[in-house]
């Protein structure tokens, strides 16, 4: 028997509970809604690293592993995995706490997104140098 899954012991970028408007009539949350939340969560460390504005330029991969239901508590964990001159690539993992089963935690999504730092004119700019 496998051990029950636990939430990662690291900072969470975003936590949200999907509502009925985010789902179909059966209570299954729309994949597009989850994708938009993943994009927001991924932008958190990207904005920090860029010290300002970023734009999403690529969704490198996106895998739905389990369904998400209205009422699940979703936790989004985002980590920088690569930086370039102007770009930041972020890995996002999403876990659901099934609120109807207090102890159940399942990993629902893995994604990899790339952001580019932009200036006030929305043109690519170099990432700041880290001291």
C-alpha positions in Angstrom: 0.0 0.0 0.0 1.3 3.5 -0.9 1.6 6.3 1.6 -1.0 9.1 1.3 0.2 12.0 -0.7 1.1 15.2 1.2 1.4 18.8 0.0 5.0 19.9 -0.7 6.8 21.5 2.2 7.6 24.7 0.3 5.9 28.1 -0.3 2.7 27.9 -2.3 2.3 30.5 -5.1 -1.5 30.3 -5.3 -4.3 28.6 -3.5 -7.9 28.7 -4.8 -11.2 26.8 -4.6 -13.0 26.4 -7.9 -16.6 27.6 -8.0 -19.6 26.3 -9.9 -19.0 29.0 -12.6 -15.6 27.4 -13.3 -17.1 24.0 -14.1 -19.5 22.1 -16.3 -23.0 21.0 -15.1 -21.5 17.8 -13.6 -19.1 19.7 -11.4 -15.9 19.0 -13.4 -13.7 22.1 -13.5 -12.8 23.3 -17.0 -9.2 22.6 -18.2 -9.0 26.1 -19.5 -9.8 27.5 -16.1 -7.0 25.4 -14.5 -4.6 26.6 -17.3 -5.3 30.2 -16.5 -4.6 29.6 -12.8 -1.4 27.8 -13.6 -0.3 30.8 -15.7 -1.0 33.2 -12.8 0.9 30.9 -10.4 3.9 30.6 -12.7 4.1 34.3 -13.2 4.7 34.8 -9.4 8.3 33.6 -9.4 8.9 34.9 -12.9 7.9 38.4 -11.9 10.1 38.2 -8.8 13.1 37.0 -10.9 12.5 39.6 -13.6 11.9 42.3 -11.0 8.9 43.5 -12.9 6.6 42.8 -15.8 6.6 39.4 -17.6 4.6 37.9 -20.4 3.8 34.3 -21.1 5.5 33.2 -24.4 5.2 29.4 -24.2 3.4 26.6 -22.6 6.1 24.0 -23.0 4.1 21.2 -21.5 0.8 20.7 -19.7 -0.4 17.4 -18.3 -3.7 16.8 -16.5 -3.2 13.8 -14.2 -6.5 13.8 -12.2 -9.8 15.6 -12.5 -10.6 18.7 -10.5 -14.0 19.2 -8.9 -15.9 22.2 -7.6 -15.0 22.6 -3.9 -11.5 21.1 -4.2 -8.8 23.3 -2.5 -6.1 23.7 -5.2 -2.5 24.5 -4.2 -0.1 25.7 -6.9 3.6 25.3 -6.4 5.9 27.2 -8.9 9.7 26.9 -9.2 12.1 28.5 -11.7 13.9 25.7 -13.5 15.8 27.8 -16.1 16.7 31.4 -17.0 18.0 32.9 -20.1 18.9 36.5 -21.1 15.3 37.6 -21.1 13.4 34.5 -20.3 12.3 32.5 -17.2 11.1 28.9 -17.4 8.8 27.8 -14.5 7.6 24.4 -13.4 4.1 24.4 -11.8 2.7 21.5 -9.9 -0.9 21.6 -8.8 -2.4 19.5 -5.9 -6.0 19.1 -4.9 -7.2 18.6 -1.4 -10.6 16.8 -1.9 -12.7 18.7 0.7 -15.3 15.9 0.8 -12.5 13.6 2.0 -10.4 15.7 4.5 -7.2 13.6 4.2 -7.1 13.0 0.4 -4.5 14.9 -1.5 -3.9 14.2 -5.2 -1.5 15.7 -7.8 -3.7 17.0 -10.6 -1.5 18.9 -13.0 2.2 19.3 -14.1 3.1 22.2 -16.4 6.1 24.0 -17.7 5.8 27.6 -18.9 8.2 30.2 -20.3 7.9 33.9 -19.5 9.8 36.9 -21.0 10.7 40.0 -19.0 9.4 43.2 -20.8 9.9 46.9 -20.4 7.4 49.7 -20.2 6.9 49.5 -24.0 6.3 45.8 -23.7 9.6 44.9 -25.5 11.8 42.1 -24.2 14.4 43.3 -21.7 17.3 41.5 -20.0 16.8 39.9 -16.6 18.5 41.8 -13.8 21.9 40.4 -12.7 21.7 38.5 -9.5 24.4 39.6 -7.0 
